[in-house]
Amino acid sequence: MLTGSEAGAGNSIVNAFENSSEANHLLAGLSLEQKMNQVFQFSFNHNADPGGLAFWSNAVKNGLSLAQFALEIALGAQDDDIVILQNI
């Protein structure tokens, strides 16, 4: 997780997107888990694995914003997922 000024800058960027009309349009009418899988699809071209989805869903239900979730999964990307992010 980001800390200090890095966290503030990262959260400002992702929170601005989460509150944008584009995000609202893309995610309108979806359940939390569907929104989270959509973030995985946009980021990595696949859905979240069930265990990861349960972990992050719980985190969001306990106060982590969807925007912070998106930032955290990007920062924690591994293997093929990090390659995909590096080539966006």
ChimeraX commands (.cxc) that place a marker at each C-alpha (Angstrom):
marker #1 position 0.00,0.00,0.00 radius 0.5
marker #1 position 1.07,3.55,-0.59 radius 0.5
marker #1 position 1.93,5.70,2.39 radius 0.5
marker #1 position 2.50,9.39,3.04 radius 0.5
marker #1 position 2.53,11.82,0.13 radius 0.5
marker #1 position 2.52,8.94,-2.39 radius 0.5
marker #1 position -0.80,7.77,-0.97 radius 0.5
marker #1 position -2.25,11.25,-1.13 radius 0.5
marker #1 position -1.26,11.77,-4.76 radius 0.5
marker #1 position -2.38,8.31,-5.84 radius 0.5
marker #1 position -5.68,8.57,-4.02 radius 0.5
marker #1 position -6.39,12.00,-5.52 radius 0.5
marker #1 position -5.99,10.65,-9.03 radius 0.5
marker #1 position -8.04,7.50,-8.58 radius 0.5
marker #1 position -10.73,9.26,-6.55 radius 0.5
marker #1 position -11.12,11.84,-9.32 radius 0.5
marker #1 position -11.73,9.03,-11.79 radius 0.5
marker #1 position -14.09,7.16,-9.46 radius 0.5
marker #1 position -16.23,10.30,-9.19 radius 0.5
marker #1 position -16.10,11.11,-12.92 radius 0.5
marker #1 position -19.08,10.91,-15.25 radius 0.5
marker #1 position -17.13,8.37,-17.35 radius 0.5
marker #1 position -16.73,5.97,-14.42 radius 0.5
marker #1 position -20.34,6.48,-13.38 radius 0.5
marker #1 position -21.45,5.65,-16.93 radius 0.5
marker #1 position -19.19,2.57,-17.24 radius 0.5
marker #1 position -20.14,1.09,-13.88 radius 0.5
marker #1 position -23.79,2.14,-13.57 radius 0.5
marker #1 position -26.14,-0.57,-12.40 radius 0.5
marker #1 position -23.43,-3.10,-11.54 radius 0.5
marker #1 position -23.08,-4.88,-8.21 radius 0.5
marker #1 position -19.91,-4.30,-6.20 radius 0.5
marker #1 position -18.41,-7.59,-7.39 radius 0.5
marker #1 position -19.32,-6.81,-11.00 radius 0.5
marker #1 position -17.66,-3.39,-10.67 radius 0.5
marker #1 position -14.55,-5.01,-9.24 radius 0.5
marker #1 position -14.43,-7.57,-12.04 radius 0.5
marker #1 position -14.86,-4.74,-14.53 radius 0.5
marker #1 position -11.79,-3.04,-13.03 radius 0.5
marker #1 position -9.89,-6.33,-13.49 radius 0.5
marker #1 position -11.15,-6.58,-17.08 radius 0.5
marker #1 position -10.08,-2.99,-17.87 radius 0.5
marker #1 position -6.70,-3.53,-16.20 radius 0.5
marker #1 position -5.75,-7.13,-16.97 radius 0.5
marker #1 position -8.27,-8.51,-19.49 radius 0.5
marker #1 position -9.64,-11.10,-17.03 radius 0.5
marker #1 position -11.91,-11.33,-14.00 radius 0.5
marker #1 position -10.54,-11.45,-10.48 radius 0.5
marker #1 position -9.90,-14.91,-9.07 radius 0.5
marker #1 position -12.59,-15.90,-6.54 radius 0.5
marker #1 position -10.31,-15.66,-3.50 radius 0.5
marker #1 position -9.00,-12.26,-4.50 radius 0.5
marker #1 position -12.49,-11.00,-5.28 radius 0.5
marker #1 position -13.69,-12.11,-1.83 radius 0.5
marker #1 position -10.70,-10.44,-0.13 radius 0.5
marker #1 position -11.06,-7.13,-1.96 radius 0.5
marker #1 position -14.85,-7.14,-1.77 radius 0.5
marker #1 position -14.58,-7.43,1.99 radius 0.5
marker #1 position -12.04,-4.59,2.06 radius 0.5
marker #1 position -14.34,-2.32,0.03 radius 0.5
marker #1 position -17.31,-3.21,2.21 radius 0.5
marker #1 position -15.20,-2.20,5.22 radius 0.5
marker #1 position -14.20,1.24,3.97 radius 0.5
marker #1 position -11.71,0.94,1.10 radius 0.5
marker #1 position -13.03,2.91,-1.86 radius 0.5
marker #1 position -13.41,1.27,-5.25 radius 0.5
marker #1 position -10.82,3.75,-6.50 radius 0.5
marker #1 position -8.34,2.71,-3.81 radius 0.5
marker #1 position -9.03,-0.93,-4.71 radius 0.5
marker #1 position -8.15,-0.21,-8.34 radius 0.5
marker #1 position -4.91,1.49,-7.34 radius 0.5
marker #1 position -3.95,-1.32,-4.99 radius 0.5
marker #1 position -4.48,-4.07,-7.55 radius 0.5
marker #1 position -2.41,-2.14,-10.07 radius 0.5
marker #1 position 0.38,-1.68,-7.53 radius 0.5
marker #1 position 0.24,-5.36,-6.62 radius 0.5
marker #1 position 0.15,-6.69,-10.18 radius 0.5
marker #1 position 2.35,-9.71,-10.82 radius 0.5
marker #1 position 3.38,-11.99,-13.66 radius 0.5
marker #1 position 1.33,-11.48,-16.85 radius 0.5
marker #1 position -0.79,-8.77,-15.20 radius 0.5
marker #1 position 2.20,-6.48,-14.64 radius 0.5
marker #1 position 3.27,-6.99,-18.25 radius 0.5
marker #1 position -0.21,-5.92,-19.40 radius 0.5
marker #1 position -0.08,-2.78,-17.23 radius 0.5
marker #1 position 3.38,-1.90,-18.49 radius 0.5
marker #1 position 2.12,-2.03,-22.08 radius 0.5
marker #1 position -0.99,0.12,-21.63 radius 0.5
marker link #1:1,2 radius 0.2
marker link #1:2,3 radius 0.2
marker link #1:3,4 radius 0.2
marker link #1:4,5 radius 0.2
marker link #1:5,6 radius 0.2
marker link #1:6,7 radius 0.2
marker link #1:7,8 radius 0.2
marker link #1:8,9 radius 0.2
marker link #1:9,10 radius 0.2
marker link #1:10,11 radius 0.2
marker link #1:11,12 radius 0.2
marker link #1:12,13 radius 0.2
marker link #1:13,14 radius 0.2
marker link #1:14,15 radius 0.2
marker link #1:15,16 radius 0.2
marker link #1:16,17 radius 0.2
marker link #1:17,18 radius 0.2
marker link #1:18,19 radius 0.2
marker link #1:19,20 radius 0.2
marker link #1:20,21 radius 0.2
marker link #1:21,22 radius 0.2
marker link #1:22,23 radius 0.2
marker link #1:23,24 radius 0.2
marker link #1:24,25 radius 0.2
marker link #1:25,26 radius 0.2
marker link #1:26,27 radius 0.2
marker link #1:27,28 radius 0.2
marker link #1:28,29 radius 0.2
marker link #1:29,30 radius 0.2
marker link #1:30,31 radius 0.2
marker link #1:31,32 radius 0.2
marker link #1:32,33 radius 0.2
marker link #1:33,34 radius 0.2
marker link #1:34,35 radius 0.2
marker link #1:35,36 radius 0.2
marker link #1:36,37 radius 0.2
marker link #1:37,38 radius 0.2
marker link #1:38,39 radius 0.2
marker link #1:39,40 radius 0.2
marker link #1:40,41 radius 0.2
marker link #1:41,42 radius 0.2
marker link #1:42,43 radius 0.2
marker link #1:43,44 radius 0.2
marker link #1:44,45 radius 0.2
marker link #1:45,46 radius 0.2
marker link #1:46,47 radius 0.2
marker link #1:47,48 radius 0.2
marker link #1:48,49 radius 0.2
marker link #1:49,50 radius 0.2
marker link #1:50,51 radius 0.2
marker link #1:51,52 radius 0.2
marker link #1:52,53 radius 0.2
marker link #1:53,54 radius 0.2
marker link #1:54,55 radius 0.2
marker link #1:55,56 radius 0.2
marker link #1:56,57 radius 0.2
marker link #1:57,58 radius 0.2
marker link #1:58,59 radius 0.2
marker link #1:59,60 radius 0.2
marker link #1:60,61 radius 0.2
marker link #1:61,62 radius 0.2
marker link #1:62,63 radius 0.2
marker link #1:63,64 radius 0.2
marker link #1:64,65 radius 0.2
marker link #1:65,66 radius 0.2
marker link #1:66,67 radius 0.2
marker link #1:67,68 radius 0.2
marker link #1:68,69 radius 0.2
marker link #1:69,70 radius 0.2
marker link #1:70,71 radius 0.2
marker link #1:71,72 radius 0.2
marker link #1:72,73 radius 0.2
marker link #1:73,74 radius 0.2
marker link #1:74,75 radius 0.2
marker link #1:75,76 radius 0.2
marker link #1:76,77 radius 0.2
marker link #1:77,78 radius 0.2
marker link #1:78,79 radius 0.2
marker link #1:79,80 radius 0.2
marker link #1:80,81 radius 0.2
marker link #1:81,82 radius 0.2
marker link #1:82,83 radius 0.2
marker link #1:83,84 radius 0.2
marker link #1:84,85 radius 0.2
marker link #1:85,86 radius 0.2
marker link #1:86,87 radius 0.2
marker link #1:87,88 radius 0.2
view
